[in-house]
Amino acid sequence: MIIRRAPLDRRTVLKGLLGGAAVSVALPPLEAFFGASGTAFANETNYPTRFGIFAWGNGVHPQYWIPDDVGTDWTPKSQTEAFSNVRSKIAIISGMEVKAPNIDAHGSGPAGLLSGVPILNTDGYIRFGGPSLDQIVAAEKGGDTQFRSIELAVEPNGKGLSFNDRDSRVPPESNPVAVFNRLFGPQFRAPGDEPIIDPSLALRRSVLDAVMNDSRALSNALGSADRIRLEQHLAAVRDLEIRIARLEDDPPNLAACLRPPQPEDVPDLEGRPQMSARSRILTDLAVMAFACDLTRVTSCWYSDPLSDVLYPGASAGHHQLTHDEPGDMPTVNAITRSIMADGAYFLEKLDSIQEGDGTLLDHSAILFTTDVSYARTHQIDEYPILVAGRAGGKLNTGFHYRSDTKENACMVSLAIARAMGLSMETFGEGPDETSQSLAALEVS
């Protein structure tokens, strides 16, 4: 097996203490400072690849979403025209189908696409039968950052659809102030800051080591169900260990990393949450978390499946309107356009941050999707999928791909997983399983 180590920053020095004083010794030129070709990496660093999900509830209007033309010469429809400024950096994928049985009107689609496993018996509550794509990526790639992944919800108290295992949901944070404090509070260090040397961290690590040893011993005495629960708990403990270790490291030398201003709370107005304002604050924080390399995986759950948020100007909740508004449902269409405008803001923000010869968006893969195709009929064929960013040159963008044979939507999930560097031969189980990724997405 070939082990590829991350390149070192050319300003790396050896640090230590001599007689109680801090000393440093410069290193000679090492192969680890250079790329495979022997040339220095752009801006003296090799930029990581990030992954994100931006998802919303209640689908789209396919006739306002799907472009008329395929290939690179396509024109956005009304529900995707907000992406016009980043048109060359997105790919719209249409005609795909989630292959699992559609047994839950708003849960079967996202469970199939994001986990590749048919949804569990929901009893009115969406439960995935396996980890979601963001957590699959985080399990492989999250160990190099302070936060393995960050989960956000724009809808107040949103539940999200991030699962780290079978029926094990990762709850998102919906309070912008709480998100800021977690990411950029007193423990945050910008590039150039000294690492946090806190004697209590070593004690906490020692306590965690003892807990892990005891837990491993306990596992042997537990039944299979309790062993699974214990393993899920240990995953959280391991995340804490990572965060402690990262606090003692030097911050990565990323020029775009800045502490953002602390946001204010965003109160409801007349019982209606300010979804757009909340979304833009949360995605600003997510973008800077990427830029500071606090995490390389994030999920932004704009609204939950079946969401009945009362939007400005709407006479009823979103989900109710998808079934009750007559005609072409102009209010529902306006809501979808508003959500896409906030999604486009996220992408434009990523694209505004320069990293070497590219941008943060160029070094990311962002999956846009929802819970159904057309909410009134609960379809999970013609599944709405948009992929943004080139994943550091691993993904193609700037085109509309149309499947005329209802190909497996999990082909997109597999393509993204491989672009993120995961060695996956297949994605999914049962009817969702595929060993073939979407070749149009992948750079050959």
C-alpha positions in Angstrom: 0.0 0.0 0.0 1.3 3.5 -0.9 1.1 5.9 1.9 0.7 9.6 0.8 1.7 12.0 3.6 0.4 15.5 3.7 3.1 18.0 2.5 4.8 20.1 5.1 4.7 23.9 5.2 8.2 25.2 4.1 8.2 27.4 7.3 7.9 24.3 9.5 10.5 24.4 12.3 11.4 22.1 15.2 10.3 23.5 18.5 11.3 22.7 22.0 12.3 24.0 25.4 15.9 24.7 26.5 16.5 25.8 30.1 12.8 26.8 30.2 13.0 29.0 27.1 11.3 28.3 23.8 13.7 27.5 21.0 13.2 26.6 17.3 15.5 25.1 14.6 14.8 25.5 10.9 14.6 22.4 8.7 16.6 21.8 5.5 14.7 21.4 2.2 12.8 18.1 2.4 10.8 16.2 -0.2 7.8 16.6 2.0 7.8 20.4 1.2 7.2 19.7 -2.5 4.6 18.1 -4.8 5.2 14.9 -6.7 6.7 16.9 -9.5 9.3 18.5 -7.2 7.6 21.9 -7.3 6.4 23.8 -4.3 2.7 23.7 -3.6 0.7 26.9 -4.3 1.1 29.4 -1.4 3.3 26.9 0.4 0.4 24.6 1.2 -1.6 21.8 -0.3 -5.2 22.8 0.1 -7.6 20.2 1.6 -10.7 19.0 -0.2 -14.0 19.8 1.6 -17.4 18.3 1.4 -20.8 19.8 2.2 -24.5 19.0 1.9 -27.1 21.7 1.4 -30.6 20.1 1.7 -34.1 21.4 2.0 -37.6 19.9 2.4 -40.6 19.6 0.0 -38.8 19.2 -3.3 -39.0 21.4 -6.4 -41.1 22.0 -9.5 -39.4 19.8 -12.1 -40.6 22.0 -15.0 -39.0 25.0 -13.3 -35.8 23.1 -12.2 -34.7 20.9 -15.0 -32.9 22.7 -17.9 -34.2 22.1 -21.4 -30.7 21.5 -22.9 -28.0 19.0 -21.9 -24.3 19.3 -22.0 -22.4 22.6 -21.4 -24.8 24.7 -23.4 -27.7 25.0 -21.0 -29.8 27.7 -19.5 -30.9 27.7 -15.9 -34.7 27.6 -15.3 -36.4 29.9 -12.9 -35.7 27.8 -9.8 -32.0 27.5 -10.6 -31.3 30.9 -12.1 -29.9 32.1 -8.7 -26.9 30.0 -9.6 -26.1 31.9 -12.8 -23.0 33.6 -11.2 -21.4 30.2 -10.5 -22.9 28.4 -13.5 -19.5 27.1 -14.7 -18.9 25.6 -11.2 -22.1 23.5 -10.9 -23.5 20.4 -12.5 -27.2 19.8 -12.6 -28.1 16.1 -12.6 -31.6 15.1 -13.7 -33.5 12.0 -14.5 -31.9 9.9 -11.7 -34.0 7.7 -9.5 -33.6 6.5 -5.9 -34.1 2.7 -6.3 -35.2 1.8 -2.8 -39.0 1.3 -2.3 -40.8 4.6 -1.8 -42.4 3.5 1.5 -42.1 6.9 3.3 -43.3 9.9 1.4 -40.5 12.3 2.4 -37.9 9.9 3.9 -37.2 7.2 1.3 -35.5 9.5 -1.2 -32.9 11.1 1.1 -32.3 7.9 2.9 -31.5 6.2 -0.4 -29.4 9.0 -1.9 -27.5 9.9 1.2 -27.0 6.5 2.9 -27.6 4.1 0.0 -29.7 2.0 2.4 -33.5 1.7 2.3 -35.2 3.7 5.1 -36.1 1.9 8.3 -39.7 1.5 9.4 -40.2 5.1 10.3 -43.4 5.2 12.4 -43.7 8.9 11.5 -40.0 9.6 12.3 -37.3 9.4 9.6 -34.6 6.9 10.5 -31.7 5.9 8.2 -30.5 2.4 8.0 -26.8 3.4 7.7 -24.6 6.4 7.9 -25.2 9.4 5.7 -22.7 10.5 3.1 -21.4 13.4 5.1 -20.6 11.1 8.0 -19.1 8.5 5.7 -16.7 11.1 4.5 -16.1 12.5 8.0 -15.2 9.0 9.3 -12.4 8.8 6.8 -11.3 12.4 6.5 -12.4 14.1 9.8 -9.4 13.1 11.9 -7.2 15.9 10.6 -9.3 18.8 11.9 -10.5 20.0 15.2 -14.1 19.2 14.3 -14.8 15.9 12.5 -17.9 17.5 11.0 -20.3 20.4 11.6 -24.0 20.0 11.3 -26.2 23.1 10.9 -30.0 23.6 10.7 -31.5 26.8 9.3 -35.0 25.9 10.4 -35.2 26.5 14.2 -34.9 23.2 16.1 -34.4 21.4 12.8 -33.6 17.7 13.1 -31.5 17.3 10.0 -30.6 14.0 8.2 -27.1 13.4 9.3 -26.6 9.9 10.6 -23.3 8.4 11.9 -24.7 4.9 11.9 -27.9 2.9 11.7 -30.7 4.9 13.4 -28.1 7.2 15.1 -28.8 10.8 14.2 -26.3 13.6 14.6 -28.3 16.6 15.8 -27.6 19.9 14.0 -27.2 23.2 15.7 -29.7 25.9 14.7 -28.7 28.8 16.9 -26.2 31.0 15.0 -24.7 32.4 18.3 -24.1 28.9 19.6 -22.5 27.9 16.3 -20.2 30.9 16.5 -19.2 30.2 20.1 -18.4 26.6 19.3 -16.3 27.4 16.3 -14.8 30.8 17.0 -15.2 31.3 20.7 -12.3 31.8 23.2 -10.5 28.6 22.1 -10.3 29.7 18.5 -6.8 30.6 17.2 -6.1 32.3 13.9 -3.0 31.5 11.9 0.0 33.1 13.7 -1.5 32.7 17.1 0.3 30.7 19.7 -1.1 27.2 20.4 -3.2 26.8 23.6 -1.0 25.3 26.3 -3.5 24.4 29.0 -2.3 22.0 31.7 -5.9 20.8 32.1 -5.9 19.4 28.5 -3.3 16.8 29.4 -5.4 15.8 32.4 -8.5 15.6 30.3 -6.7 13.4 27.8 -5.5 11.1 30.6 -9.1 10.8 31.8 -10.3 10.0 28.3 -7.6 7.4 27.9 -8.8 5.7 31.1 -12.4 5.9 29.9 -11.5 4.3 26.6 -9.6 1.4 28.2 -12.5 0.8 30.6 -15.0 1.0 27.8 -13.1 -1.6 25.7 -13.2 -4.0 28.6 -16.9 -3.3 29.2 -17.7 -4.0 25.5 -16.7 -7.7 25.9 -19.4 -8.1 28.5 -22.3 -6.5 26.6 -24.9 -7.8 24.2 -24.8 -6.8 20.6 -27.3 -3.9 20.9 -25.6 -2.4 23.9 -22.2 -2.8 22.1 -23.5 -0.7 19.2 -24.7 2.0 21.6 -21.4 2.0 23.4 -19.5 2.3 20.1 -21.6 5.3 19.2 -20.7 6.8 22.5 -17.0 6.1 22.0 -17.2 7.9 18.7 -18.1 11.1 20.5 -15.3 10.5 22.9 -12.8 10.1 20.1 -14.0 13.3 18.6 -13.3 15.0 21.9 -9.8 13.6 21.9 -9.2 15.0 18.4 -10.4 18.5 19.4 -8.1 18.4 22.4 -5.1 17.5 20.2 -5.9 20.2 17.7 -6.0 22.8 20.4 -2.4 22.1 21.1 -1.3 22.2 17.5 -0.2 25.3 15.6 -3.1 26.7 13.6 -2.8 25.9 9.8 -1.2 28.7 7.8 -4.2 29.6 5.7 -4.3 33.2 4.6 -8.1 33.4 4.2 -8.7 32.4 7.8 -10.2 35.2 9.9 -12.3 35.2 13.0 -15.8 36.3 11.7 -17.8 38.9 13.6 -20.0 37.5 16.3 -23.6 37.2 15.0 -26.7 38.4 16.8 -29.7 36.2 17.5 -32.2 36.1 14.6 -35.7 36.3 16.2 -38.9 35.2 14.5 -41.0 38.0 13.0 -44.7 37.6 13.7 -44.2 33.8 14.1 -42.2 33.4 10.9 -38.5 32.5 11.2 -36.2 34.7 9.2 -34.9 31.7 7.1 -32.8 33.7 4.7 -31.1 35.7 7.3 -30.4 32.6 9.4 -29.1 30.7 6.4 -26.6 33.4 5.4 -25.2 33.7 8.9 -24.8 30.0 9.3 -23.3 29.5 5.8 -20.9 32.4 6.5 -19.7 30.5 9.6 -19.4 27.2 7.7 -17.4 28.9 4.9 -14.9 30.4 7.5 -14.7 27.0 9.3 -13.6 25.5 5.9 -11.2 28.4 5.3 -9.6 28.0 8.8 -9.5 24.2 8.4 -11.6 23.7 11.5 -13.5 21.0 9.6 -13.6 19.6 6.1 -17.2 18.3 6.3 -20.4 20.2 6.9 -24.1 19.7 6.4 -26.6 22.6 6.2 -30.1 21.3 6.6 -32.1 24.3 5.4 -35.4 22.7 6.3 -36.5 19.3 7.3 -38.6 16.9 5.2 -42.3 17.7 5.6 -41.2 21.1 6.9 -44.2 23.4 7.4 -42.3 26.6 8.0 -44.4 29.7 7.5 -42.5 31.9 5.0 -43.0 35.6 4.5 -46.1 36.3 2.4 -47.3 32.7 2.6 -50.9 32.0 3.8 -49.9 28.6 5.1 -46.9 26.4 5.9 -44.6 25.2 3.2 -45.6 21.5 3.1 -49.3 22.3 3.3 -49.0 24.7 0.4 -47.3 22.0 -1.7 -50.6 20.0 -1.5 -53.2 22.8 -1.2 -52.1 25.7 -3.3 -53.9 25.7 -6.7 -52.6 26.0 -10.2 -48.8 26.4 -10.7 -48.4 27.1 -6.9 -46.8 30.5 -7.2 -46.1 30.8 -3.5 -44.4 27.4 -3.4 -42.3 28.4 -6.4 -41.3 31.6 -4.7 -40.3 29.7 -1.6 -38.1 27.3 -3.6 -36.5 30.3 -5.5 -35.7 31.9 -2.1 -34.1 28.7 -0.8 -32.0 28.4 -4.0 -30.9 32.1 -3.6 -29.6 31.3 -0.2 -27.9 28.2 -1.5 -26.3 30.3 -4.3 -25.1 32.8 -1.7 -23.3 29.9 0.0 -21.5 28.9 -3.2 -20.6 32.5 -4.1 -19.2 33.0 -0.6 -17.0 29.9 -1.1 -16.0 31.1 -4.5 -15.0 34.5 -3.2 -12.2 33.1 -1.0 -9.0 32.6 -2.9 -6.8 29.6 -2.2 -3.7 29.5 -4.4 -4.7 29.5 -8.0 -8.2 28.5 -7.2 -11.0 29.2 -4.7 -12.4 27.5 -1.7 -15.3 26.4 -4.0 -12.8 24.8 -6.4 -11.4 22.8 -3.5 -14.9 21.6 -2.4 -17.7 19.3 -3.4 -21.1 20.5 -2.3 -24.2 18.3 -2.9 -27.6 20.1 -3.2 -30.6 17.9 -2.8 -34.1 17.6 -1.2 -36.5 14.9 0.0 -38.7 14.3 -3.0 -38.9 15.4 -6.6 -42.4 17.0 -6.8 -43.9 17.2 -3.4 -47.5 16.9 -4.5 -46.8 13.4 -5.9 -44.0 12.3 -3.6 -41.9 11.1 -6.5 -38.3 9.8 -6.0 -37.6 9.5 -9.6 -36.5 12.6 -11.5 -34.6 13.3 -8.3 -33.3 16.9 -7.8 -29.5 16.8 -7.6 -27.0 19.6 -8.0 -23.2 19.2 -7.4 -21.0 22.3 -7.0 -17.3 22.6 -6.9 -14.5 20.6 -8.5 -13.2 18.8 -5.4 -9.6 19.9 -6.1 -9.9 18.9 -9.8 -11.6 15.6 -9.2 -15.1 16.6 -10.5 -16.4 18.0 -13.7 -18.8 21.0 -13.6 -20.5 23.5 -15.9 -23.0 21.0 -17.5 -26.4 19.5 -17.3 -26.5 15.7 -17.3 -29.8 14.0 -18.2 -30.5 10.3 -17.6 -33.1 9.0 -19.9 -33.1 5.5 -18.3 -33.7 6.4 -14.6 -30.1 5.6 -13.5 -29.4 4.9 -9.8 -29.1 8.2 -8.0 -26.5 6.6 -5.7 -24.1 6.8 -8.7 -23.8 10.4 -7.8 -23.0 9.6 -4.2 -20.3 7.1 -5.2 -18.7 9.7 -7.6 -18.6 12.2 -4.8 -17.2 9.8 -2.3 -14.4 8.8 -4.7 -13.7 12.4 -5.4 -13.2 13.0 -1.7 -10.5 10.3 -1.7 -12.5 7.4 -0.3 -11.6 4.0 -1.8 -15.1 2.7 -2.3 -15.9 -0.1 -4.8 -19.6 0.2 -4.1 -22.1 2.5 -2.5 -25.3 1.3 -0.8 -27.1 -1.9 -0.1 -30.0 -3.8 -1.6 -31.8 -1.9 -4.4 -29.7 1.2 -3.9 -26.4 -0.5 -4.3 -24.2 0.5 -7.2 -20.6 -0.3 -8.2 -20.8 2.3 -11.0 -20.4 6.0 -10.3 -21.6 8.7 -12.6 -18.8 9.0 -15.1 -19.9 12.4 -16.4 -19.1 13.8 -13.0 -15.6 12.3 -12.6 -12.5 13.7 -14.1 -11.0 10.9 -16.1 
